[in-house]
Amino acid sequence: MWLIGARGSVATTTVAGAAALAAGLHPPTGMVTETPPFAGSGLPPLDSLVFGGHDTHACPLPKRAEALAEGGVLPHGLPAAVRAELAAADAAIRPGGPQPGDTRSDEELIAGFAADISAFAQEHGLARAVVVNVASTEPAPGPGGDRLPPSSLYAAAALRAGCPYVNFTPSTGLHHPALAGLAEASGLPYAGRDGKTGQTLLRSVLAPMFLRRALTVRAWSGSNLLGGGDGAALADPAAAAAKNAGKERVLADTLGTVPEGEVHIDDVPALGDWKTAWDHIAFDGFLGSRMILQTIWQGCDSALAAPLVLDLARLAAAAHAAGMSGPVPGLGFYFKDPDGGPSGLSEQWRDLLSLAARLGAGA
């Protein structure tokens, strides 16, 4: 696994979690690929995973893990128990970019990133590497820009290195028009975008409920309080707009229209990696009776995301081994803004099970 944003909270939790699971220190709670329907799907074993990545930050993974344990994200004692695995992954992290003042062209950056990924795979004798973007959300590119955003530079590097690509963020990645032809011609599987971990997970369950019970949704408003790196990134209105687009898509695709109301994101640094999401849903019942449903979701963003990241990397690797290319059917289950397919969670689960069966037939 080659992680973009490899020293962030999600990446650190992913690496530490994979090491803990491989050693039998904790059960694989939250990992769908460790449930019975996926037992025969030919997924790479957890103890076969090797980690590296790109990042612009210098804090070593062992120290990052210690900070997460102090914040209650990782169990106390786990960073010490998996220190060797964290150090090995940290040694494989290469400088990301572009950094302020970087004079390299897009082509030079892509070539450099691709060379890093290829060297990692060669050094470790890997059958394949899967590139997963878990970096902080970036603003959507404006019209007329002549440079690729960082997420698209990394996505292009993944294609050049011959690697499946997963975009766990709402950033542009492969969705940039300049990469559409390259993605199609690459013959590689890919999936995205924006991992569905909390508020939108609930929306993908509740919106179909209202639709199937013929209850008219009049308004759907939401609020998010979060800290950490994601909270700081989403304090930028442009980045928040990119994030909210996926949340709105779930409602638009399911209900056929976007109800009144907006989602607000507030950066609260004191919350760290914890977040609170609140939804207020106004709907009509029989004879116009007006009713309200409110939900509150409180969770740890990194702990919600890490098992999904491991699932996606394993499924993308198996899809690559099976010769699949393009958007992988069934992986929409994991995303707010999937590359095609239904938006309701039950339909997405059906498609994911179909993917597991297809992978199992070819394993």
C-alpha positions as semicolon CSV with decimal commas, in nm:
position;residue;x (nm);y (nm);z (nm)
1;M;0,000;0,000;0,000
2;W;0,138;0,338;-0,105
3;L;-0,039;0,607;0,098
4;I;-0,064;0,970;-0,012
5;G;-0,060;1,163;0,314
6;A;0,137;0,880;0,471
7;R;0,209;1,055;0,802
8;G;-0,146;1,176;0,864
9;S;-0,389;1,041;1,121
10;V;-0,574;0,806;0,884
11;A;-0,253;0,663;0,739
12;T;-0,094;0,618;1,081
13;T;-0,405;0,442;1,213
14;T;-0,411;0,223;0,901
15;V;-0,049;0,112;0,937
16;A;-0,073;0,057;1,313
17;G;-0,405;-0,122;1,273
18;A;-0,280;-0,356;1,002
19;A;0,019;-0,449;1,219
20;A;-0,206;-0,508;1,522
21;L;-0,443;-0,730;1,323
22;A;-0,161;-0,928;1,163
23;A;-0,016;-0,994;1,510
24;G;-0,354;-1,095;1,651
25;L;-0,353;-0,811;1,904
26;H;-0,703;-0,689;1,811
27;P;-1,003;-0,824;1,616
28;P;-1,075;-0,677;1,269
29;T;-1,375;-0,471;1,381
30;G;-1,505;-0,254;1,097
31;M;-1,332;-0,450;0,820
32;V;-1,596;-0,580;0,582
33;T;-1,337;-0,788;0,394
34;E;-1,279;-0,996;0,707
35;T;-1,643;-1,115;0,713
36;P;-1,752;-1,454;0,569
37;P;-1,875;-1,335;0,224
38;F;-1,516;-1,238;0,134
39;A;-1,335;-1,546;0,263
40;G;-1,285;-1,695;-0,083
41;S;-1,229;-1,375;-0,281
42;G;-0,852;-1,406;-0,317
43;L;-0,774;-1,093;-0,116
44;P;-0,414;-1,036;-0,003
45;P;-0,366;-1,151;0,359
46;L;-0,324;-0,872;0,612
47;D;0,021;-0,998;0,709
48;S;0,136;-0,965;0,346
49;L;0,080;-0,588;0,330
50;V;0,381;-0,354;0,311
51;F;0,347;0,022;0,354
52;G;0,512;0,332;0,212
53;G;0,395;0,663;0,073
54;H;0,436;1,033;0,009
55;D;0,396;1,317;0,257
56;T;0,506;1,677;0,296
57;H;0,537;1,647;0,675
58;A;0,838;1,516;0,866
59;C;0,693;1,383;1,194
60;P;0,789;1,010;1,206
61;L;0,510;0,755;1,221
62;P;0,609;0,616;1,565
63;K;0,578;0,965;1,716
64;R;0,254;1,030;1,527
65;A;0,114;0,704;1,664
66;E;0,212;0,804;2,019
67;A;0,023;1,131;1,978
68;L;-0,284;0,943;1,851
69;A;-0,269;0,710;2,150
70;E;-0,257;1,010;2,384
71;G;-0,569;1,142;2,210
72;G;-0,754;0,814;2,250
73;V;-0,750;0,726;1,880
74;L;-0,515;0,428;1,923
75;P;-0,516;0,197;2,226
76;H;-0,253;0,280;2,486
77;G;0,047;0,054;2,440
78;L;-0,021;-0,020;2,074
79;P;0,241;0,224;1,933
80;A;0,510;0,048;2,138
81;A;0,383;-0,297;2,038
82;V;0,399;-0,221;1,664
83;R;0,690;0,026;1,669
84;A;0,901;-0,185;1,433
85;E;0,625;-0,192;1,170
86;L;0,565;0,182;1,206
87;A;0,938;0,253;1,170
88;A;0,963;0,031;0,861
89;A;0,673;0,211;0,696
90;D;0,817;0,550;0,790
91;A;1,150;0,458;0,630
92;A;0,963;0,402;0,302
93;I;0,794;0,745;0,301
94;R;0,925;0,987;0,038
95;P;0,888;1,368;0,021
96;G;0,563;1,479;-0,137
97;G;0,487;1,800;-0,318
98;P;0,478;2,042;-0,466
99;Q;0,619;2,232;-0,170
100;P;0,622;2,614;-0,163
101;G;0,892;2,736;-0,400
102;D;0,907;2,404;-0,590
103;T;1,008;2,489;-0,947
104;R;0,948;2,144;-1,096
105;S;0,692;2,111;-1,374
106;D;0,391;1,881;-1,348
107;E;0,570;1,628;-1,569
108;E;0,878;1,631;-1,347
109;L;0,667;1,586;-1,034
110;I;0,468;1,299;-1,183
111;A;0,783;1,126;-1,304
112;G;0,947;1,164;-0,963
113;F;0,645;1,034;-0,773
114;A;0,606;0,739;-1,012
115;A;0,975;0,652;-0,972
116;D;0,930;0,649;-0,592
117;I;0,638;0,407;-0,618
118;S;0,816;0,178;-0,865
119;A;1,131;0,171;-0,650
120;F;0,921;0,078;-0,346
121;A;0,760;-0,214;-0,529
122;Q;1,094;-0,333;-0,666
123;E;1,277;-0,303;-0,334
124;H;1,019;-0,514;-0,153
125;G;0,960;-0,760;-0,438
126;L;0,587;-0,681;-0,444
127;A;0,338;-0,846;-0,673
128;R;0,164;-0,508;-0,700
129;A;0,126;-0,177;-0,520
130;V;-0,205;0,000;-0,461
131;V;-0,194;0,380;-0,429
132;V;-0,448;0,523;-0,181
133;N;-0,501;0,896;-0,133
134;V;-0,572;0,972;0,235
135;A;-0,432;1,327;0,233
136;S;-0,622;1,633;0,355
137;T;-0,897;1,769;0,131
138;E;-0,784;2,020;-0,130
139;P;-1,004;2,285;-0,298
140;A;-1,146;2,196;-0,638
141;P;-0,933;2,345;-0,917
142;G;-1,060;2,671;-1,060
143;P;-1,138;2,722;-1,428
144;G;-0,851;2,795;-1,659
145;G;-0,572;2,666;-1,438
146;D;-0,272;2,531;-1,625
147;R;-0,137;2,313;-1,341
148;L;-0,271;1,987;-1,202
149;P;-0,370;1,991;-0,834
150;P;-0,152;1,774;-0,607
151;S;-0,407;1,492;-0,586
152;S;-0,408;1,465;-0,966
153;L;-0,028;1,463;-0,979
154;Y;-0,026;1,161;-0,746
155;A;-0,307;0,994;-0,940
156;A;-0,117;1,037;-1,265
157;A;0,194;0,894;-1,098
158;A;-0,004;0,588;-0,988
159;L;-0,113;0,526;-1,348
160;R;0,241;0,572;-1,475
161;A;0,373;0,325;-1,217
162;G;0,107;0,072;-1,324
163;C;-0,077;0,078;-0,991
164;P;-0,446;0,056;-0,901
165;Y;-0,561;0,384;-0,749
166;V;-0,809;0,462;-0,470
167;N;-0,915;0,820;-0,386
168;F;-1,045;0,816;-0,029
169;T;-1,074;1,198;-0,031
170;P;-1,305;1,444;-0,211
171;S;-1,002;1,593;-0,389
172;T;-0,991;1,586;-0,769
173;G;-0,753;1,293;-0,827
174;L;-0,839;1,107;-1,146
175;H;-1,148;1,323;-1,200
176;H;-0,939;1,595;-1,363
177;P;-1,028;1,626;-1,735
178;A;-0,660;1,602;-1,828
179;L;-0,644;1,250;-1,682
180;A;-0,964;1,099;-1,825
181;G;-0,796;0,955;-2,132
182;L;-0,495;0,832;-1,937
183;A;-0,717;0,653;-1,685
184;E;-0,916;0,481;-1,959
185;A;-0,606;0,378;-2,154
186;S;-0,418;0,253;-1,849
187;G;-0,611;-0,073;-1,816
188;L;-0,593;-0,032;-1,436
189;P;-0,873;-0,056;-1,179
190;Y;-0,953;0,249;-0,971
191;A;-1,213;0,364;-0,719
192;G;-1,331;0,682;-0,549
193;R;-1,408;0,923;-0,420
194;D;-1,441;1,045;-0,059
195;G;-1,472;0,765;0,193
196;K;-1,817;0,730;0,350
197;T;-1,752;0,703;0,724
198;G;-2,021;0,887;0,921
199;Q;-2,282;1,145;0,831
200;T;-2,313;1,039;0,467
201;L;-2,323;0,672;0,569
202;L;-2,639;0,754;0,764
203;R;-2,776;0,955;0,473
204;S;-2,729;0,662;0,235
205;V;-2,948;0,454;0,469
206;L;-3,210;0,712;0,566
207;A;-3,276;0,869;0,224
208;P;-3,389;0,536;0,069
209;M;-3,609;0,478;0,376
210;F;-3,800;0,802;0,315
211;L;-3,827;0,727;-0,057
212;R;-3,956;0,372;-0,012
213;R;-4,208;0,473;0,252
214;A;-4,335;0,755;0,025
215;L;-4,254;1,022;0,285
216;T;-4,179;1,363;0,135
217;V;-3,855;1,517;0,256
218;R;-3,898;1,895;0,277
219;A;-3,559;1,994;0,418
220;W;-3,234;1,824;0,519
221;S;-2,978;2,030;0,707
222;G;-2,655;1,923;0,871
223;S;-2,366;2,042;1,079
224;N;-2,018;1,895;1,133
225;L;-1,780;1,977;1,417
226;L;-1,431;1,833;1,376
227;G;-1,068;1,905;1,453
228;G;-0,735;1,758;1,345
229;G;-0,582;1,804;1,003
230;D;-0,914;1,751;0,824
231;G;-1,084;2,018;1,034
232;A;-0,807;2,267;0,954
233;A;-0,822;2,184;0,582
234;L;-1,202;2,213;0,571
235;A;-1,188;2,556;0,735
236;D;-1,109;2,668;0,378
237;P;-1,453;2,732;0,219
238;A;-1,335;2,595;-0,116
239;A;-1,224;2,267;0,044
240;A;-1,550;2,246;0,241
241;A;-1,746;2,293;-0,081
242;A;-1,561;1,999;-0,238
243;K;-1,646;1,787;0,068
244;N;-2,014;1,884;0,073
245;A;-2,065;1,802;-0,295
246;G;-2,050;1,430;-0,217
247;K;-2,289;1,463;0,076
248;E;-2,543;1,635;-0,148
249;R;-2,506;1,379;-0,424
250;V;-2,640;1,100;-0,201
251;L;-2,964;1,293;-0,147
252;A;-2,996;1,410;-0,508
253;D;-2,941;1,063;-0,654
254;T;-3,175;0,893;-0,409
255;L;-3,457;1,146;-0,372
256;G;-3,438;1,286;-0,724
257;T;-3,391;1,638;-0,591
258;V;-3,184;1,821;-0,332
259;P;-3,405;1,925;-0,037
260;E;-3,375;2,266;0,124
261;G;-3,093;2,302;0,374
262;E;-2,715;2,304;0,381
263;V;-2,430;2,124;0,553
264;H;-2,199;2,341;0,764
265;I;-1,848;2,234;0,864
266;D;-1,680;2,397;1,163
267;D;-1,318;2,350;1,262
268;V;-1,290;2,289;1,637
269;P;-0,920;2,211;1,703
270;A;-0,990;2,095;2,058
271;L;-1,180;1,793;1,920
272;G;-0,867;1,650;1,757
273;D;-0,954;1,340;1,555
274;W;-1,307;1,322;1,695
275;K;-1,609;1,459;1,515
276;T;-1,978;1,525;1,577
277;A;-2,226;1,529;1,288
278;W;-2,586;1,642;1,336
279;D;-2,869;1,615;1,081
280;H;-3,213;1,778;1,100
281;I;-3,465;1,627;0,855
282;A;-3,809;1,779;0,802
283;F;-4,057;1,551;0,625
284;D;-4,429;1,518;0,552
285;G;-4,643;1,222;0,645
286;F;-5,001;1,117;0,575
287;L;-5,246;1,407;0,525
288;G;-4,956;1,652;0,534
289;S;-4,861;1,581;0,892
290;R;-4,527;1,754;0,949
291;M;-4,258;1,558;1,129
292;I;-3,889;1,581;1,221
293;L;-3,606;1,329;1,245
294;Q;-3,276;1,429;1,407
295;T;-2,957;1,223;1,420
296;I;-2,629;1,273;1,606
297;W;-2,316;1,084;1,505
298;Q;-2,009;1,107;1,727
299;G;-1,702;0,915;1,625
300;C;-1,329;0,903;1,567
301;D;-1,260;0,986;1,205
302;S;-0,934;0,792;1,177
303;A;-1,074;0,479;1,342
304;L;-1,378;0,492;1,112
305;A;-1,164;0,539;0,800
306;A;-0,872;0,299;0,856
307;P;-1,063;-0,032;0,816
308;L;-1,222;0,100;0,498
309;V;-0,881;0,197;0,360
310;L;-0,755;-0,156;0,426
311;D;-1,067;-0,305;0,266
312;L;-1,032;-0,090;-0,044
313;A;-0,663;-0,162;-0,092
314;R;-0,721;-0,537;-0,066
315;L;-1,019;-0,528;-0,303
316;A;-0,835;-0,308;-0,555
317;A;-0,537;-0,544;-0,545
318;A;-0,762;-0,844;-0,608
319;A;-0,939;-0,659;-0,890
320;H;-0,601;-0,583;-1,048
321;A;-0,497;-0,948;-1,016
322;A;-0,825;-1,048;-1,183
323;G;-0,757;-0,820;-1,481
324;M;-1,028;-0,564;-1,408
325;S;-0,990;-0,208;-1,534
326;G;-1,169;0,121;-1,493
327;P;-1,406;0,200;-1,205
328;V;-1,454;-0,120;-1,003
329;P;-1,825;-0,209;-0,973
330;G;-1,924;-0,264;-0,612
331;L;-1,676;-0,031;-0,446
332;G;-1,933;0,248;-0,440
333;F;-2,031;0,097;-0,104
334;Y;-1,734;0,282;0,046
335;F;-1,778;0,629;-0,109
336;K;-1,987;0,944;-0,083
337;D;-1,934;1,023;-0,451
338;P;-1,876;0,687;-0,620
339;D;-1,770;0,633;-0,980
340;G;-2,111;0,512;-1,092
341;G;-2,367;0,276;-0,943
342;P;-2,650;0,330;-0,691
343;S;-2,638;0,565;-0,391
344;G;-2,843;0,360;-0,141
345;L;-2,636;0,148;0,097
346;S;-2,841;-0,171;0,054
347;E;-2,802;-0,163;-0,325
348;Q;-2,434;-0,083;-0,288
349;W;-2,394;-0,379;-0,050
350;R;-2,556;-0,606;-0,310
351;D;-2,307;-0,486;-0,572
352;L;-2,015;-0,534;-0,333
353;L;-2,122;-0,894;-0,270
354;S;-2,139;-0,946;-0,647
355;L;-1,781;-0,818;-0,673
356;A;-1,672;-1,059;-0,398
357;A;-1,833;-1,348;-0,585
358;R;-1,670;-1,241;-0,912
359;L;-1,328;-1,219;-0,748
360;G;-1,384;-1,554;-0,581
361;A;-1,469;-1,719;-0,913
362;G;-1,138;-1,605;-1,057
363;A;-0,926;-1,668;-0,751
